[in-house]
Amino acid sequence: MSDPKLNCRNCNASILTSTFENCSGLCMPCFKRENGGLRPVELASVKARGLYGYFQRWNAFVLEGVPKIKSHRRIVDELNHFLPLISASVSGYLRFGQGAYDGTDCEKFLNRLKSQCDGELLEFLAELDRFNNELVNATKT
C-alpha cells in the first residue's frame, strides 16, 4: 500500500508525505523557489556551517548581474564569460563544500580586471572581491 499524498501548501500539488515533511509542507519546486534553489539537505548544510547569509548575499549579487557599461565593453564581455565559473565555484562551495573556500583564482582574476576599469564597473568588481575575501575568511579552519 502506498503512502497517502498530501497537498503542497503553496501550489496545491499532490506530494509524498516525506516530501511534505522534509520541505515544510511544500512540494520540491516550491521549496527550492523559496530557498534560492536549495534542496532541504543543502539548506540544512549551509545553515549548519553558518553560511546562509553568504548564500543569500551571493544570490542577490548574481540576480543583480554585471552592469551594462559600454566604455569597458571588453572587460564586461570577459567578466560575463568568467562569471558563471566564479558563480559555480562559490555556489558549489556554499552548497556542498567542506573545509575552507579557496578564492585565490577568483581574487587574481578580479584584481587583473579591477586594474583596467573605473566607475560603476570598478565598484561591481570591488564588491565581488569583498565577498570573495569575506567568504575565504569566514571559512578558514
CORQUISUL-V393242 format. One record per backbone hydrogen bond with DSSP energy under -0.5 kcal/mol. CO is the residue of the C=O (numbers start at 0). NH is the residue of the N-H. E is the energy in kcal/mol with one decimal. If there is no record, write none. Layout:
# CORQUISUL-V393242
co:CO nh:NH e:E
co:CO nh:NH e:E
This chain:
# CORQUISUL-V393242
co:3 nh:16 e:-0.5
co:5 nh:14 e:-3.7
co:7 nh:11 e:-1.4
co:12 nh:7 e:-2.8
co:14 nh:5 e:-2.8
co:15 nh:19 e:-2.4
co:16 nh:20 e:-2.5
co:17 nh:21 e:-2.7
co:18 nh:22 e:-2.1
co:19 nh:24 e:-3.4
co:20 nh:23 e:-0.9
co:22 nh:25 e:-1.0
co:24 nh:8 e:-3.0
co:26 nh:30 e:-2.6
co:27 nh:31 e:-2.8
co:28 nh:32 e:-2.1
co:29 nh:33 e:-2.0
co:30 nh:34 e:-1.0
co:31 nh:36 e:-3.4
co:32 nh:35 e:-0.6
co:34 nh:37 e:-1.8
co:38 nh:42 e:-2.7
co:39 nh:43 e:-2.4
co:40 nh:44 e:-1.9
co:41 nh:45 e:-2.7
co:42 nh:46 e:-2.4
co:43 nh:47 e:-2.6
co:44 nh:48 e:-1.8
co:45 nh:50 e:-2.6
co:46 nh:49 e:-1.5
co:50 nh:54 e:-2.2
co:51 nh:55 e:-2.5
co:52 nh:56 e:-2.3
co:53 nh:57 e:-2.8
co:54 nh:58 e:-2.4
co:55 nh:59 e:-2.2
co:56 nh:60 e:-2.4
co:57 nh:61 e:-2.7
co:58 nh:62 e:-2.4
co:59 nh:63 e:-1.9
co:60 nh:64 e:-1.6
co:66 nh:68 e:-1.1
co:69 nh:72 e:-1.2
co:71 nh:75 e:-2.7
co:72 nh:76 e:-2.8
co:73 nh:77 e:-2.4
co:74 nh:78 e:-3.0
co:75 nh:79 e:-2.9
co:76 nh:80 e:-1.7
co:77 nh:81 e:-2.1
co:78 nh:82 e:-2.8
co:79 nh:83 e:-0.5
co:81 nh:84 e:-0.6
co:81 nh:85 e:-2.1
co:82 nh:86 e:-3.2
co:83 nh:87 e:-2.4
co:84 nh:88 e:-2.1
co:85 nh:89 e:-2.7
co:86 nh:90 e:-3.2
co:87 nh:91 e:-2.3
co:88 nh:92 e:-2.1
co:89 nh:93 e:-2.8
co:90 nh:94 e:-2.5
co:91 nh:95 e:-2.7
co:91 nh:96 e:-0.7
co:92 nh:96 e:-2.1
co:100 nh:102 e:-0.9
co:102 nh:106 e:-2.6
co:103 nh:107 e:-2.3
co:104 nh:108 e:-2.3
co:105 nh:109 e:-2.7
co:106 nh:110 e:-2.6
co:107 nh:111 e:-2.0
co:108 nh:112 e:-2.0
co:109 nh:113 e:-3.0
co:110 nh:114 e:-1.6
co:112 nh:115 e:-1.7
co:113 nh:116 e:-1.1
co:117 nh:120 e:-0.8
co:117 nh:121 e:-1.1
co:118 nh:122 e:-2.1
co:119 nh:123 e:-2.2
co:120 nh:124 e:-2.6
co:121 nh:125 e:-2.6
co:122 nh:126 e:-2.3
co:123 nh:127 e:-2.2
co:124 nh:128 e:-2.5
co:125 nh:129 e:-2.6
co:126 nh:130 e:-2.4
co:127 nh:131 e:-2.4
co:128 nh:132 e:-2.6
co:129 nh:133 e:-2.8
co:130 nh:134 e:-2.6
co:131 nh:135 e:-2.2
co:132 nh:136 e:-2.6
co:133 nh:137 e:-2.6
co:134 nh:138 e:-1.3
co:136 nh:139 e:-0.7
